[in-house]
Structures are given as structure tokens and as C-alpha cells.
């Protein structure tokens, strides 16, 4: 085992004697060769024994006047119980001598590792890899690469600390040091071993930037109480959280371990850690695809259709919505778990959206299918349009998460064009409304409308009517075309909302005015890109 050197020999012997698996021994010897960890478990155990045997033979041939070879010093200190060897009331337990190590070495081949609790043993084997891949394949996801994540029991961090203190003391006897950060992390070593196997079995590469995640959650019920002493020693590290079943999260345990003093740790936890009877269990094997984003523009032709489900006090008011009419088809085709709908502004239930439509985007969460050609997207758009006469969509396309920001930027910065059918209580002639066409950049003060006060904060918002163009119909009706700043409340600009919007059409005409119909004629946001549909 060329990656190990003479200085590693006492550490290898020590950890083998205390029930540590070969791969964890490599980690504590700071071996960074990924391929070495992938060697079969039995071969690694055999190689470690050969490493110790070869060094022992070399040592036996050395002349007796060689000063303090490391193994003699370790043997002496272990058998004579030097001041550095602490007992379990506070510390490092006495370790079997090198001469007594053969039996321990033989047993360690089958025992559950006292540090990784079997993660780097059984769960690196072909059977477990096949189990993971069967789960992935049965979930029927589309993916071209994967990222593998693993959730470890928090008590592994405690056991790792105990093993580190043991090795650190041993290296101190040799005049050497070992920082915690020098140890190869368990997760890293596990991924070195598992990635090539998963990649070969799934037929795609492992990629840290992949949107398709395969995750495994491990637990070890036998040792789950081993973190509890930390809550007494460092109570401020363990705060209850609404979305956590236990306060002993991995991050909380790590925080406490960074805070607790070594001597306090050793008073409460055996060093070396005891050998468990059982392996970890894989509680969950899950797959998750990163969200896919679909954008387009929609037209709404109904005056009895809300943009999103209209539910008041748990009771649904209307049977459908723009959001649902579009998303139900996307959900089915992308085979997603759920969705999130967003748009550049919104219209009231009785307002139509005409012209080029309103930009929208839908986030499809955990989709099984992610690859669609332009022709397939065009076909999906046609399916949506054929399903209802209340809406139509155009420019349906896949976009990135970052691109959606351009839609949101336009909500307040861009202009919108409306057409309003207005009624007046007093008779009007064409010349009575003609002056409206000459008004430019009219500034409004709009107090939050009464109809939305239950969901919007009370405030006075300054808005601008850029232009108006009137179209006379009869003595009590005319149509007004308006180009306004985004966010302007058009209905309130017409009737005044009991004086909460000033000025308003009623005050400008010096009579009572009300709005009968309102259409959105354009939303001037240059997104998403126009397609040749």
C-alpha cells in the first residue's frame, strides 16, 4: 500500500485494534487517492495487514541500538499506561497492544466500523448500488447526468471527533500533529467510491452541477442518543425549529462540537468509540429533478375567469382559472409534482386580456420529463388552445430561471394599454369628452382601493396616465383608450373610489362616472421572445 508511510503504521495498528474499517483508516491517514478507496473491502484489509507485517519484519531486523523506533515507543506507552492514556471517565481508553492486535485485526474484517457505522462497508458494495439504481430507473426520470447527495446520522460527527482525538494523541507521541481538516471527510470518501459505480450502472456521468439529484438518507437507531450530552454541554446550539423533527441536526451537532472543550467531550464520550452491533440503515432513496420553467403569453377572453383559483374562506367561487387551464396540460406532459405560476401583473376576474397577451411563467417542480423539441412545445401550445375557448396561449417555450427576472422587472417599469367602456349619469356630447384626448402625463394619487384593502397595505401611490383617447358612443356611454404606468388602478381612475383616487374621470367631467367593461389591450414587456407560431 504505497500511499501509506512509516509514520502511518502506528495509526493503522491503533485504528484496526479499536474496530475501525480500512477505508476510515485511510481517511485518518489523510490518503487522498480516490482509486485506493475503490479497492474491494477484503483487499484493503489484506493490504493493511501486509503493510503492518512488512514493517514489523523490517523492524525485527533493525539493530538493537536504533533509538526509539515508533512501534516500540507506542508499545511501551500502551502497556505501561503513560500519562497520556486516559480512561473512560474522562478520556482515552487503554488500547490493546500491538502484540495482541492479530485477533482484533481478524475480527475487524466483519465488524461494523466504529467510526462510519458501516457507510464505507456494506453501502459501498454492488448490491446497494443496484438497489439505488433500481429506485432511479423505476422513477422514470429523464436525465443526462446526476449529482449524488447523502445525509448522514449526526452522531457520526461525534464518533469522528472521538476517533480524531485518539489519533491526534497517538501522533502527538511521535511528535506529529493532525488537524481535523486534514482528515478526508466521510461524505467525500463515500462519493469517491459510489460515483463510478452509479455512473456505470446508470450510463450517465456524475456532475456536481447536474439538476438531477439522487439522494440517500442514512440513520443508525442504535446510536441515535449519542448526541444528547452535547445539548447539556452546549444548550444554545440546539434550538427547536418548526420544520425539524429533532433538534439534533447535523449542523447543530457540528456547531456544538466546535464549541465544546476536548476535556469536556472526553468526560462524556468513549474514546475510541465503541463498536456498534448493527449497520446503518438507508431510510430513504429519493430522486429529484431540478425545476423546468415554461414561459409564454396568454389571452383571456372570458369576463368570468380569475387568473388564479378564487377561494374565499375555503370556498371556491369559480370552477377554473387561467393558471389551471394552462398548467394542467403542462403538468401532465412534464410529469411534474407541482407548479408555481407567475405573470407580469394580473387582471380582475371580469377583465379581458387581448392583443399580444400577458407574459407568464410556470415553474414545474420535480418534472420526470425535461426534454422537448420546438415542435413538441408548439404541439403542447395547440393542445392548451384547443382545450378551452376562454384562453389562448402563444410563444410557449422553455426558459431559464434567471430569464424570468426580466418579466418581473417589467411589472413596474413598463406601460400598459387599456380600453374602458364608461357610463355617465348626465348626458354627454362628443365635445364634452374631447378634451381628454389632449391630456398628457396626468399624475394621479391613488389611495389603496377599498376592494383590495384586505390584501394590500394602505398607502398612497403616485401613478401616471400617459395618454387618453376618447370614442363617443351615445349620451351616456363612451370608450376610453388609456396608456398608463404599470400598476395603475383603472377602475378607480374612472369612478374615483369615493374620492380615494384624485383626479378621476368623474371629477374631470364634473359628473358621476362608472366603468362597465375593461380590457387590457397590451402589456408592454418584451418577454418572452416572440416565436414563429
Buried (B, 14 or more C-beta within 10 A) or exposed (E): BEBBEEEBBBBBBBBBBBBBBBBBBBBBBBBEBBEBBBBEBEEBBBBBBEBBEEBEEEBEEEEEEEEEBBBBBBBEBBBEEEEEBBEBEEBBBEBBBBEEBBEBBEEBBEBBBBBBBBBBBBBBBEEBBEBBBEBBEEBEBBBEBBBBBBBBBBBBBBBBBBBBBBBBBBBEBBEEEBEEEEBBEBBEBBBBBBBBBBBEBBEBEBBEEBBBBBBBBBBBEBBBEBBEBBBEBBEEBBEEEEEEEEBBBBEBBBBBBEEBEEEBBBBBBBBBBBBBEEBBBBEEBBBBBBBBBBBBBBBBBBBEBBBEBBEEEEEEEEEBBBBBBBBBBBBEBBBBBEBEBBBBBBBBBBBBBBBBBBBBBBBBBBBBBBEBEEEEBBEBBEEBBEEBEBBBBBBBBBBEEEBBEBBBEBBEEBBBBBBBBBBBEEEBEEEBBEEBBEEEEBEBEBBBBEEEEEEEEEEEBEBBBBBBEBBBBEEEBBBBBBBBBBEBBBBBBBBBBEEBBBBBBBEBBEBEBBBEBBBBBBBBBEBBEEBEE
